[in-house]
Amino acid sequence: MRLLLVVAVALIDADNRVLIAQRPPGKQLGGLWEFPGGKIEAGERPERALVRELAEELGVTVKEECLAPLTFASHAYEDFHLLMPLYVCRRWEGFAQPREGQALKWVHARDLRQYPMPPADEPLLPPLVELLG
């Protein structure tokens, strides 16, 4: 089974809300909500991948030192196994804008379960809820 390495981030605003993005219709798992991030390219460190992905997807600038690892998910899908670390970030430059046709929403951690997410994202929620209360 192929191993897919991806990285995700919980951007946390001044009101302790987390940014989630909805996968566009037509994409795999379209319509489900997820944390911003993406695939780690060959030879790329997870933090560098997040800096790149956040600039591409949301138009925000993040410094690597502002990313703190929180937890990770390991999930077997039918045709690949996904390994995904989740970082938290409270400092960035710019305003998050949907650059890839995705919907964006700022949500309190306690309300995240109201948004359907891919199975791999489910184990990320309890540590995030515990962190943010």
N, C-alpha and C positions, 0 to 999 in steps of 0.2 A: 504494500500500500504506500502510495506517495505521501511524503510529509510536506505540508505547506506551512511555512513560517510567515505569520502576519503580526502586526503590532497595532495596538489601539491605545487611545488616550481618553481620559475623562477630563475635559476642560471644565474647570470649576470657576464660576463667576463670583462677584462680590456678594451675591445673595445666596451662595452655596448651592446654586443650581448647576446641573451637568448638561452639556450639549450632546444631543443625540441627532443622528441623521437617518433619514428614511431611504432605503435602497430604492432606486427608481424602478418602475414597472418594466418588465422585459429583461431585467438582470436576474441572475441567480438569486433566489431568496428575495425577490422584488417585493416591496411593500413593507418589509420588516424593518425595525429600527435597530440601529447599532451605534457603537462609539466610533468616532472618526479614526482613520488610520488606513493601513493597507499592507500590501506585500512587501517583504524585505527582499531587496534585490541581492544578487550574488555579491559577496564581499562587503555588504553594507551592515553596519551596526544598527540595532533596533532604534536607538535614539536618533541616529542620522536619518533613518527611514521615516520616523515620525516628523522630524523637522521638514523633510521634503514633502511628505504626504499632506501635512497641514497647510503648507504654502500652496500646493496644487489644488487641493479640495476646497479649502476655506479662505485662502488668501491671507492667512495670519502668519506672523513670524514668531517662532518659538526658539529659544536658546536651549541647547542640550542640558545645561545645568539646571533648568527650570522643570525638567522631567524627573519625576520620582516613581520608581516601580512600586506597584501596589500588590498585584496578584497576577495569576495567569490562568488560562483555560487550555485544556487538552481534550479534544473532542474528535471522535471517529465519525466522519460522514461516510456515505456509501462508497465513494471512490477515492477518498483521501483522508488523511489524518491532519487536523489543524492544531497547531501550537501557537497560542496568542498571549503574549504578555500585555498587561494593562498598566499603563502609567497614569499618574495624575499630574495635572499642570494648572497652576493658578495665575501664571504670569505669561502674557504674550502681547505682541504688538498688532494693532489692526482690529478690524471688526469681522467676525465670522460671516462669510457670505457663501451661499450655495453655488459653487463653480461647476458642478457636474450634474446639475438637474435634480439634486436631492433636496428634500424638504429638511429643514433644521428646526429643532425645538430645544428650549432651555427648560429643564425639568428638575424638580426636587428629587433627590435620591429615593425618598420613601414612595414616590409615585412612579418610578421606573417600570414596575411590573404591569402598569396599565398599558404599556406599549409593547406589542408583540415583537420579540427579538429572535434571531437565529439561536438554535440550541447551544451553540458554542458560547454565546454571550451570557447565558443563564448563570453559570458559576461565578461570573464576575460581579454580580449584583450584591450578594451579602457583604463582601468586604467593603464595597463602596458605600452601602447603606450604613454599615458600622462606622466607617470613617466620618461620614457627614452627618450622622444622627438623623 
